[in-house]
Amino acid sequence: MRLTNEQTQSVRSIVADVAGYDAQVRVFGSRLRDDVAGGDLDLLVELPTPVEHPAGLSARLAARISRSLHGRNVDVLLLAPNLRRLPIHDIALQEGRLI
């Protein structure tokens, strides 16, 4: 996985601060491949409770994490009981790595 320990800690800390300490974070996509350069950071944030404003939460997470990673593009996908589950969620759950 192409994230340093410091970057991983920063992502987890931001997610806990913004989405709650019970949120889980998975990295999926190209950042898992050590043989590929560049690419954005794809995150799946799993929440055990319903999310009232998912678009706002996703945007806040992406912006804060991007700033902590010096402008790296970050995509945040949310998974919560009240949100529709799409095929991309299954891919992220199957291929993603919990951080």
N, C-alpha and C positions, 0 to 999 in steps of 0.2 A: 504494500500500500504506500502510495506516495504522499504521506503526511508525516511530519515529524511528531515526536511525542509532545512537544510544546503546542503545535497546531491542534493535535487531537484534544489535548487538555483545554485549549481555548474554545474549541467547538463545543465540547461537553459543558463547559462552564456557562457559555452563552445560552445554550439550549435550556439548561436548568434555570437560569435567571429569567429567561423570557417565557418559556413554556411550562416550567415546573420541574421539580426534582424527580418526578415519577416518569418523565419522558425518556424514551430510549432513542438512540441515534444510530443509524446505519449508514455507512459509506457504500455507495454502489457506483457502477459505471467505470469510466476509464481510469479514475484515480486508484482503483484497485490493481491496475496492471503496471508493474514496474518496467515493462519493456516499451511503454508508450510515453512520449513527452507531451507536456501541455495538457490542455483540456480543463473543463470546469470541474467544480466539486459538486457531486450529486449526493444529496442527503435525504434519507427517509427518517422523519421524526414520527415516532409512534406514541400516541397519547391514549391513556386508559379511559379518559372521560371525554364527553362531547366538547367540540370547539365551537364557540359562538361566532367568531369572525375569522374563518380559516384563511382567507386571502390576506388579511391584515397581519395575522400571525406569521404566515409564510414569508411575507415581505419583510417584516421586522427581523426575523431570523436571518434571512438571506443578507440583508443590509449589514447587520452587526457582524456576522461571520465574515463577510467580504471585507469589511474594514479591518478586522483582526488579521486577515490574510493578505493585507496590503493590496486590496483591489481585485483579488482573484474572483472570477465569476462563480457564483454559488447558486445552485438550484435546490430549493427545499420542497419536498413532497411530504404532505401530511397524511397520516393514517389515524383515524379516530372513529369511535363507534357511530357517530352521526354522519360520517362522510362516505360517499359512494366509493367502493373499492373497484379499482380499475386494473387491467392487466399489468400496468407498470408497477403497481404495488406488489403484485406477486413476484415480478422479476426482482425488485429491490429486496424483498424478503428472502428470496431463494439465493440470490447472488451476493447480496450485501454483507458487509462485515460490521458487526456491532462494535461501537467504540465507547 
